[in-house]
């Protein structure tokens, strides 16, 4: 009976995280949502990864809530629902991770003061040297 109530409570928490992710209201954090290296790259990839994972995670949470209610009658329902909730949540996380991997990385910006200074750090020096070599016939 305590396991069924705990499953329903955890299911409600998982469903809430899934709904927030689906609605793009889940803020980037260290505790809830899909938190892989790909999704934690920046706020945009976190938002996209959790939006994609939102529906499966919401469904997993609902499986947990319904399984917790049914688990009040039988222990088997609690065990099956808990396993189903975990499996669906993991599948949603994998989908979210793959969606975050598909987001292209933002273009790197040149540091301030590097626009044409020919210091050699941003590649401008190499361009200038190749032009000079071509003009002088080297």
C-alpha positions in Angstrom: 0.0 0.0 0.0 2.8 2.4 0.8 4.6 1.5 -2.4 1.4 2.3 -4.4 1.0 5.7 -2.8 4.7 6.4 -3.4 4.4 5.4 -7.0 1.4 7.7 -7.5 3.3 10.6 -5.9 6.4 10.0 -8.0 4.2 9.6 -11.1 2.6 12.9 -10.4 6.0 14.5 -10.1 7.2 12.9 -13.3 4.0 14.0 -15.1 4.5 17.6 -13.9 8.0 17.7 -15.3 6.8 16.2 -18.6 4.0 18.7 -18.9 6.4 21.6 -18.1 8.8 20.3 -20.8 6.1 19.9 -23.3 4.8 23.4 -22.7 8.4 24.8 -22.8 8.1 26.1 -19.3 10.7 23.9 -17.7 13.7 26.2 -16.8 17.2 24.9 -17.3 18.2 23.4 -14.0 20.3 20.7 -12.4 17.5 18.5 -11.0 14.5 18.0 -13.4 14.2 17.2 -17.1 16.5 15.6 -19.6 20.0 16.6 -18.5 22.6 15.1 -20.8 25.7 16.8 -22.2 23.8 17.6 -25.3 20.8 19.2 -23.6 22.9 21.1 -21.1 24.9 22.8 -23.8 22.7 25.9 -23.7 19.2 27.0 -22.9 17.9 26.4 -26.4 19.0 22.8 -26.6 17.6 22.2 -23.1 14.2 23.6 -24.2 14.1 21.6 -27.4 15.3 18.3 -25.8 12.7 18.6 -23.0 9.9 19.6 -25.4 10.6 16.4 -27.4 10.8 14.3 -24.3 7.8 16.0 -22.7 5.0 13.9 -24.1 6.6 10.5 -23.3 7.6 11.7 -19.8 4.0 13.0 -19.2 2.6 9.6 -20.3 5.1 7.8 -18.0 4.0 10.0 -15.1 0.3 9.1 -15.8 1.2 5.4 -16.0 2.7 5.9 -12.5 -0.3 7.7 -11.1 -2.8 5.1 -12.6 -0.5 2.2 -11.5 -0.4 3.7 -8.0 -4.1 3.8 -7.8 -4.5 0.3 -9.2 -1.7 -0.8 -6.9 -3.9 -0.2 -3.9 -5.7 -3.4 -5.0 -2.8 -5.5 -6.0 1.0 -5.5 -5.7 1.5 -6.8 -9.3 -0.1 -3.6 -10.7 2.4 -1.5 -8.7 5.4 -3.4 -9.9 4.3 -3.4 -13.6 3.4 0.3 -13.5 6.7 1.2 -11.9 8.6 -0.7 -14.5 6.5 0.8 -17.3 7.0 4.3 -15.9 10.8 3.9 -15.8 11.0 2.4 -19.3 8.8 5.1 -20.9 10.7 7.9 -19.0 14.1 6.5 -20.2 12.8 6.3 -23.8 11.6 9.9 -23.6 15.0 10.9 -22.3 16.7 9.2 -25.2 14.4 11.0 -27.7 15.1 14.3 -26.0 18.9 13.7 -26.1 18.8 12.9 -29.8 16.7 16.0 -30.5 19.3 18.1 -28.6 22.1 16.5 -30.6 20.3 17.5 -33.8 20.4 21.2 -32.9 23.4 22.8 -34.6 26.0 24.4 -32.4 25.9 28.2 -32.4 28.6 29.9 -34.5 31.5 31.0 -32.4 31.9 34.8 -32.3 35.3 36.4 -32.6 36.6 38.0 -29.4 36.2 41.7 -29.1 39.1 43.5 -30.8 39.8 40.6 -33.2 38.1 42.0 -36.2 41.1 42.4 -38.6 43.9 42.9 -36.1 46.1 40.3 -37.7 47.3 39.0 -34.4 47.3 35.4 -35.6 44.6 34.1 -33.2 41.6 34.4 -35.5 43.0 33.3 -38.9 43.4 36.7 -40.4 47.2 36.6 -40.2 47.2 33.4 -42.3 45.0 35.0 -44.9 47.2 38.0 -45.1 50.4 36.0 -45.4 49.0 33.8 -48.2 48.0 37.0 -50.1 51.4 38.5 -49.6 53.1 35.3 -50.7 50.9 35.1 -53.9 51.7 38.7 -54.8 55.4 38.4 -54.3 55.5 35.2 -56.3 56.5 32.8 -53.5 
